[in-house]
């Protein structure tokens, strides 16, 4: 998918590079000042207490010179120092202006999560190519998947520990309103989200003047308070991908959502399967054409089974950088119908906004490579 005004965007690309280089100069100056000050303090003859206070004031001095808060300076120094010291390929791309500070921040935070040196080296070898060509949101999802895959055993342990902390809390705010917060496993949250979204969109009463968001909120209240609208059955299509070796139990690993927003230990999903209350699709993708269903359907509108398959395959809207989940998208023909068939390799999800852009000639389908697997 590409835009039709490529010439004008070259100027924007140059400006983005200039901004990234300016961020580089600022961060490098901060790191150089901090390192020089720490070296000077270490070599001084001051008392240990004096040295401690001077080290603590370095970030404050930088904050005063850069018109930022002390906390912001400490945060920047932390993740930038991590990347500089542990990911030379990323740091080189940052110095060249090929990636910006926001991407360095995400990569630095990920390095802090990794526990094995080989995992960090693996990340350093792979991440720049992806970071250069994808948005910060896409990079964040890629990095989460990377951590789950390269240190699956440790990630499963952390997930199991976090699951023990599940809870619900209520915070009352102003104007007679408040917040209901639930810290729950991601696959359960996905099922809840799918249910209230589907139910709210199924209300077709023309006299119902509520917004979609209001309908969703009212349904959740109804279910939680056991009103007539409550039901114990959850009808949700949750798309996850699980490696064959993980599914077989040979290695620890995760079931990852098709849209890349979350992942949970595969054992959690296996427990859901074992309950006997779920219906599961097994989909085999052609390695050459990416056609998810070889059968060709007659007609313009894709049947539900094909839509679900496309959700599994693509995960999100196929416009560059768009993170709208595929299940909330339209299913667009790359080669327009009727010349183009209604098959998996000729259909792709586009959110309503980008579908409209394509319809007006502002976007057009090109060969879009699938994102490289973080574990490869």
C-alpha positions as CSV (number, residue, x, y, z in Angstrom):
1,X,0.0,0.0,0.0
2,X,1.5,3.4,-1.0
3,X,0.5,7.0,-1.4
4,X,0.3,8.7,-4.7
5,X,2.3,11.9,-3.8
6,X,5.8,10.4,-3.3
7,X,7.7,13.4,-4.6
8,X,6.4,15.8,-1.9
9,X,7.1,13.4,0.9
10,X,10.9,13.4,0.2
11,X,11.1,16.8,1.8
12,X,9.4,15.4,4.9
13,X,11.7,12.5,5.0
14,X,14.7,14.8,5.0
15,X,13.2,16.9,7.8
16,X,12.6,13.8,9.9
17,X,16.3,12.8,9.4
18,X,17.4,16.3,10.5
19,X,15.2,16.1,13.6
20,X,16.7,12.7,14.5
21,X,20.2,14.1,14.1
22,X,19.3,17.0,16.4
23,X,18.0,14.6,19.0
24,X,21.2,12.6,18.6
25,X,23.4,15.7,19.3
26,X,21.4,16.6,22.3
27,X,21.5,13.1,23.9
28,X,25.2,12.6,23.1
29,X,25.9,15.9,24.7
30,X,24.0,14.9,27.8
31,X,25.8,11.5,28.0
32,X,29.2,13.2,27.5
33,X,28.5,15.7,30.2
34,X,27.3,13.1,32.7
35,X,30.3,10.8,32.0
36,X,32.8,13.6,32.4
37,X,31.2,14.8,35.6
38,X,31.1,11.3,37.1
39,X,34.8,10.8,36.2
40,X,35.7,14.2,37.8
41,X,33.7,13.4,40.9
42,X,35.3,9.9,41.2
43,X,38.8,11.4,41.0
44,X,38.1,14.2,43.6
45,X,39.2,14.2,47.2
46,X,35.7,15.0,48.5
47,X,34.0,13.0,51.2
48,X,31.8,10.0,50.2
49,X,28.7,12.0,51.2
50,X,29.8,15.0,49.1
51,X,30.5,12.8,46.1
52,X,27.1,11.1,46.5
53,X,25.3,14.5,46.4
54,X,27.3,15.7,43.5
55,X,26.5,12.6,41.4
56,X,22.9,13.0,42.2
57,X,22.9,16.6,41.1
58,X,24.3,15.9,37.6
59,X,20.9,15.2,36.1
60,X,19.5,18.4,37.8
61,X,22.3,20.5,36.2
62,X,21.5,19.0,32.7
63,X,17.8,19.6,33.3
64,X,18.4,23.3,34.0
65,X,20.5,23.7,30.9
66,X,18.0,21.9,28.6
67,X,14.8,23.3,30.1
68,X,13.5,19.8,30.9
69,X,12.7,18.1,34.1
70,X,15.2,16.1,36.2
71,X,13.1,13.0,35.8
72,X,13.1,13.3,32.0
73,X,16.8,13.7,31.9
74,X,17.4,10.7,34.1
75,X,15.1,8.6,31.9
76,X,16.8,9.7,28.7
77,X,20.3,9.1,30.2
78,X,19.2,5.6,31.3
79,X,17.8,4.2,28.1
80,X,20.3,6.1,25.8
81,X,23.2,4.8,27.9
82,X,21.8,1.3,27.7
83,X,21.6,1.4,23.9
84,X,25.0,3.0,23.5
85,X,26.7,0.4,25.7
86,X,24.8,-2.7,24.7
87,X,23.5,-2.2,21.2
88,X,26.2,-0.7,18.9
89,X,24.2,-1.3,15.7
90,X,21.2,0.6,17.1
91,X,23.4,3.4,18.4
92,X,25.1,3.7,15.1
93,X,21.8,4.1,13.3
94,X,20.8,6.7,15.9
95,X,24.0,8.7,15.2
96,X,23.3,8.5,11.5
97,X,19.8,9.9,11.9
98,X,18.2,6.6,10.6
99,X,16.2,6.1,13.7
100,X,14.9,8.7,16.2
101,X,14.9,9.0,19.9
102,X,11.4,7.5,20.3
103,X,12.6,4.2,18.7
104,X,15.8,4.2,20.8
105,X,13.7,4.6,23.9
106,X,11.6,1.5,22.9
107,X,14.7,-0.5,22.1
108,X,16.5,0.5,25.3
109,X,13.5,-0.5,27.4
110,X,13.5,-3.9,25.7
111,X,17.2,-4.4,26.4
112,X,16.4,-3.8,30.1
113,X,13.9,-6.7,30.0
114,X,16.2,-9.2,28.4
115,X,18.3,-11.3,30.8
116,X,20.7,-13.1,28.5
117,X,23.6,-11.5,26.6
118,X,22.9,-13.5,23.5
119,X,19.4,-12.2,23.4
120,X,20.7,-8.6,23.4
121,X,23.2,-9.4,20.6
122,X,20.4,-11.0,18.6
123,X,18.2,-8.0,19.1
124,X,21.1,-5.7,18.0
125,X,21.5,-7.7,14.8
126,X,17.9,-7.5,13.8
127,X,16.1,-4.5,15.2
128,X,17.4,-1.6,13.1
129,X,16.1,-3.0,9.8
130,X,12.6,-3.2,11.3
131,X,12.8,0.1,13.2
132,X,13.8,2.1,10.1
133,X,10.7,1.0,8.1
134,X,8.0,0.8,10.7
135,X,6.2,3.1,13.1
136,X,6.9,3.3,16.8
137,X,3.7,1.5,17.6
138,X,4.6,-1.3,15.2
139,X,8.1,-1.5,16.6
140,X,6.8,-1.7,20.2
141,X,4.6,-4.7,19.2
142,X,7.6,-6.3,17.4
143,X,9.8,-5.9,20.4
144,X,7.2,-7.4,22.7
145,X,7.0,-10.4,20.4
146,X,10.8,-10.6,20.3
147,X,11.1,-10.8,24.1
148,X,8.4,-13.5,24.2
149,X,10.1,-15.6,21.6
150,X,13.8,-15.4,22.4
151,X,13.4,-15.7,26.2
152,X,10.1,-17.7,26.2
153,X,10.9,-19.6,29.4
154,X,11.6,-16.4,31.4
155,X,8.7,-14.6,29.8
156,X,6.3,-17.4,30.8
157,X,7.6,-17.2,34.4
158,X,7.0,-13.5,34.5
159,X,3.5,-13.9,33.0
160,X,2.6,-16.6,35.6
161,X,3.8,-14.3,38.4
162,X,1.8,-11.4,37.0
163,X,-1.3,-13.5,36.6
164,X,-1.3,-14.0,40.4
165,X,-1.7,-10.2,40.7
166,X,-5.0,-10.0,38.8
167,X,-7.5,-7.7,40.5
168,X,-10.4,-5.3,40.0
169,X,-10.5,-1.8,41.5
170,X,-12.9,1.1,41.6
171,X,-11.9,4.7,41.8
172,X,-14.5,7.4,42.3
173,X,-13.9,10.7,40.5
174,X,-15.5,14.0,40.0
175,X,-19.0,14.8,38.7
176,X,-20.5,11.6,39.9
177,X,-18.3,9.4,37.7
178,X,-15.4,7.1,38.3
179,X,-13.2,4.3,36.9
180,X,-13.5,0.5,36.9
181,X,-10.1,-1.0,36.4
182,X,-9.4,-4.7,35.8
183,X,-5.9,-6.2,35.7
184,X,-6.6,-9.5,33.9
185,X,-4.9,-11.9,31.5
186,X,-4.8,-10.5,28.0
187,X,-6.7,-13.3,26.3
188,X,-9.6,-12.9,28.8
189,X,-9.6,-9.1,28.2
190,X,-9.6,-9.8,24.5
191,X,-12.7,-12.0,24.9
192,X,-14.4,-9.4,27.0
193,X,-13.6,-6.6,24.4
194,X,-14.8,-8.8,21.5
195,X,-18.1,-9.5,23.3
196,X,-19.1,-5.9,24.2
197,X,-18.0,-4.5,20.9
198,X,-20.0,-7.2,19.0
199,X,-23.0,-6.8,21.2
200,X,-23.0,-3.0,21.0
201,X,-22.9,-3.1,17.2
202,X,-25.7,-5.6,17.2
203,X,-28.2,-3.1,18.7
204,X,-30.2,-1.8,15.7
205,X,-33.0,0.1,17.5
206,X,-33.5,3.3,15.4
207,X,-34.8,5.1,18.6
208,X,-31.6,4.3,20.5
209,X,-29.7,7.6,20.6
210,X,-26.8,6.3,22.6
211,X,-23.3,6.5,21.0
212,X,-21.4,3.2,20.4
213,X,-19.2,3.9,23.4
214,X,-22.2,4.5,25.6
215,X,-23.8,1.2,24.5
216,X,-20.6,-0.6,25.3
217,X,-20.4,0.9,28.8
218,X,-24.1,0.1,29.5
219,X,-23.7,-3.5,28.4
220,X,-20.7,-4.0,30.7
221,X,-22.6,-2.6,33.6
222,X,-25.5,-4.8,32.8
223,X,-23.4,-7.9,32.7
224,X,-21.5,-7.0,35.9
225,X,-24.7,-6.3,37.9
226,X,-26.5,-9.4,36.7
227,X,-29.4,-7.6,35.0
228,X,-31.5,-9.2,32.3
229,X,-28.8,-8.5,29.8
230,X,-26.3,-10.7,31.7
231,X,-25.2,-14.0,30.2
232,X,-22.4,-16.4,31.1
233,X,-21.8,-17.4,27.5
234,X,-19.0,-15.6,25.7
235,X,-19.1,-15.7,22.0
236,X,-15.8,-14.3,20.8
237,X,-13.5,-14.9,17.9
238,X,-10.0,-14.5,19.3
239,X,-7.2,-14.9,16.7
240,X,-3.9,-16.3,18.0
241,X,-0.9,-17.8,16.4
242,X,1.1,-20.6,18.1
243,X,4.2,-22.3,16.8
244,X,3.9,-26.0,16.1
245,X,6.6,-26.9,18.5
246,X,5.1,-24.7,21.2
247,X,1.6,-26.2,20.6
248,X,3.0,-29.7,20.9
249,X,4.6,-28.8,24.2
250,X,8.2,-29.4,23.1
251,X,9.4,-25.8,24.0
252,X,7.9,-23.0,26.1
253,X,6.2,-20.3,24.2
254,X,3.4,-17.9,23.7
255,X,0.1,-17.6,21.8
256,X,0.3,-14.2,20.1
257,X,-2.7,-12.2,19.0
258,X,-3.0,-11.7,15.3
259,X,-3.0,-7.9,15.7
260,X,0.2,-8.0,17.7
261,X,-1.2,-6.2,20.7
262,X,-0.7,-9.1,23.2
263,X,0.5,-12.5,23.9
264,X,-0.1,-15.1,26.6
265,X,1.7,-18.4,27.5
266,X,0.4,-21.1,25.2
267,X,-0.5,-23.2,28.3
268,X,-3.2,-20.6,29.2
269,X,-4.8,-21.0,25.8
270,X,-4.5,-24.8,26.0
271,X,-6.5,-24.6,29.2
272,X,-9.3,-22.8,27.4
273,X,-9.2,-25.4,24.6
274,X,-9.4,-28.2,27.2
275,X,-12.6,-26.7,28.6
276,X,-14.5,-27.8,25.6
277,X,-16.4,-24.5,25.3
278,X,-14.4,-23.0,22.4
279,X,-14.5,-23.5,18.7
280,X,-11.1,-23.4,17.0
281,X,-10.0,-22.9,13.4
282,X,-6.8,-24.4,12.1
283,X,-5.6,-22.5,9.0
284,X,-2.8,-23.5,6.7
285,X,-1.2,-20.7,4.8
286,X,0.4,-21.3,1.4
287,X,4.1,-20.3,1.8
288,X,4.3,-18.9,-1.8
289,X,1.0,-17.0,-2.4
290,X,-0.1,-16.4,1.2
291,X,-3.5,-17.6,0.0
292,X,-5.3,-18.7,3.2
293,X,-8.2,-20.5,1.4
294,X,-7.6,-22.1,-2.0
295,X,-11.3,-22.3,-2.7
296,X,-12.6,-19.4,-4.8
297,X,-15.9,-17.9,-3.6
298,X,-18.5,-16.6,-6.0
299,X,-19.6,-13.1,-5.3
300,X,-18.1,-9.9,-4.0
301,X,-18.6,-10.1,-0.3
302,X,-16.2,-12.5,1.5
303,X,-17.9,-15.1,3.7
304,X,-17.4,-15.0,7.4
305,X,-14.9,-18.0,7.4
306,X,-12.7,-16.2,4.9
307,X,-12.9,-12.9,7.0
308,X,-11.7,-14.8,10.1
309,X,-8.9,-16.4,8.1
310,X,-7.8,-12.9,6.9
311,X,-7.9,-11.6,10.5
312,X,-5.5,-14.4,11.5
313,X,-3.2,-13.8,8.6
314,X,-2.9,-10.0,8.6
315,X,-3.8,-8.9,12.1
316,X,-4.2,-5.2,11.4
317,X,-5.3,-2.8,8.6
318,X,-2.8,-3.1,5.7
319,X,-2.3,0.6,5.3
320,X,1.3,1.5,6.3
321,X,1.5,2.1,10.0
322,X,-2.2,1.6,10.8
323,X,-2.8,-0.5,13.9
324,X,-6.6,-0.9,13.6
325,X,-7.3,-4.6,14.3
326,X,-8.3,-6.5,11.2
327,X,-11.6,-7.7,12.8
328,X,-12.8,-4.1,12.7
329,X,-11.8,-3.5,9.1
330,X,-13.4,-3.8,5.7
331,X,-12.1,-6.6,3.3
332,X,-10.9,-5.0,0.2
333,X,-10.2,-6.6,-3.2
334,X,-6.6,-5.7,-4.4
335,X,-7.7,-6.4,-8.0
336,X,-11.2,-4.9,-8.0
337,X,-14.2,-7.2,-8.3
338,X,-15.3,-8.8,-10.6
339,X,-12.0,-8.9,-12.4
340,X,-10.3,-9.9,-9.2
341,X,-11.6,-13.0,-7.4
342,X,-12.8,-13.2,-3.8
343,X,-9.9,-15.3,-2.5
344,X,-7.5,-15.0,0.4
345,X,-4.6,-13.8,-1.8
346,X,-6.7,-11.0,-3.4
347,X,-8.3,-9.7,-0.2
348,X,-6.8,-7.6,2.6
349,X,-8.2,-5.7,5.6
350,X,-8.5,-2.0,5.4
351,X,-10.0,0.2,8.1
352,X,-12.9,2.3,7.0
353,X,-10.9,5.5,6.7
354,X,-8.1,3.9,4.6
355,X,-10.6,2.0,2.5
356,X,-12.2,5.3,1.7
357,X,-8.7,6.7,0.7
358,X,-8.2,3.8,-1.6
359,X,-11.6,4.3,-3.2
360,X,-10.7,7.9,-4.0
361,X,-7.3,6.9,-5.5
362,X,-5.2,8.2,-2.6
363,X,-3.9,4.8,-1.7
364,X,-3.2,1.8,-3.9
365,X,-2.2,-1.8,-3.3
366,X,1.4,-2.8,-3.8
367,X,3.2,-6.0,-2.8
368,X,3.6,-5.6,0.9
369,X,6.1,-7.9,2.5
370,X,5.0,-9.5,5.7
371,X,6.9,-8.2,8.8
372,X,10.1,-10.3,9.4
373,X,9.6,-12.6,12.3
374,X,11.3,-11.3,15.5
375,X,12.5,-14.8,16.3
376,X,14.1,-15.6,13.0
